């Protein structure tokens, strides 16, 4: 049996510009790639046709084909990571393990368990930064404390950025694979899922779109956003590549990528935000949490066309336009006074590009409870948002064919009354 270095694919499903994979291939031991379908995560998914599992499965198939061309094979396992790793160190003579870092609380505890297991067996577990440009304490205030406001964070981020941060880790430069016969992949049914019929955005970088991003990004009827978020989420494209493009082409696009790093940093420094308001002063808000109204919001039947169009887009495609995400989140938390955690959980279930840090940050921003949040008295008016960003109602008509017919519901709540109610409840909650 050959001594090997195992590279553990997680949220970095690519061979190109993959930091830890590059380091592994440079080492003395041939690299055996591994992927684990983590049942700790999969068992929590309610939809047996969850499109994200289908996306991962298709990407694994592509990886397997590429690896076969290099004379190696991806070893795909199903189960709890710690149990799988106990089997892996029996099945291989593992000398070293590489993986890219993941900053979510579950991932950190998972990796600590695996690290301890490997260490007890004399195996080193090395991890590298790959998912973000800056991590942990790399962008902090002069006194070493984390930023909790985006603008100063982004200024420091840009000041610190050098070409070395955007270096491409091309595995084409080094080839040191464990030579193995092709292994059959498990079938989707073995994982407990069926293939989804949802179509996925292509992994194509449209330079013209990025150049014009600042002009078109807010209009949901236009193809004005890159639609690469799902590819960033699962690492089928490199963040370094996109930052390089944004840096040279469009400041607004670059800023959106910096928001992503910012929310990852917040999650790292303040993991409590997963379940709690970042700003404790909002803990006294008395959410109405009307289940019937929540269901109407989920189903896109609130009687507010821009809100309903967004929810129907989400339910049908697994995607929602960024501007509309803010509108529907504001509507749920302010107009209906439903706890942001309900909306966050629904997005987590439906979004193809669901990423804990950004989803949590976006929802707490809309609710006014988070870091650098919109003030509680900022309440989006769905009608004026429509006038500004979907003036011809092209987006709305795309998703609500029954608009202006008796089949479309009347508004679930009056905007003016809902706005005043939200102001009163928030103010009372803060003063409590």
Secondary structure, DSSP 8 states (H G I E B T S, - for coil): --EEEEEEESS---STT-HHHHHHHHSSSEEEEEEEEEHHHHTT---TT-HHHHHHHHHHHHHHHHHHHTT---EEEEE-HHHHHHHHHHHSEEEEEEEE---SHHHHHHHHHHHHHHHHTT-EEEEE--S-SS-TTSSB-TTS-B--SHHHHHHHHHHH--GGGG----GGG---B----------HHHHT--------------HHHHHTHHHHTT-TTS--S---HHHHHTTSS-HHHHHHHHHHH-HHHHHHHHHHHHHHHHHHH-GGGGTS-SSGGGTT------HHHHHHHHHT-SS-HHHHHHHHHHHHHS---HHHHHHHHHIIIIIS---HHHHHHHHHHH-TT--HHHHHHHHHHHHT-STT---TT----HHHHHHHH-TT-HHHHHH-TTTTSTTS---SS-HHHHHHHHHHHHHHHHH-
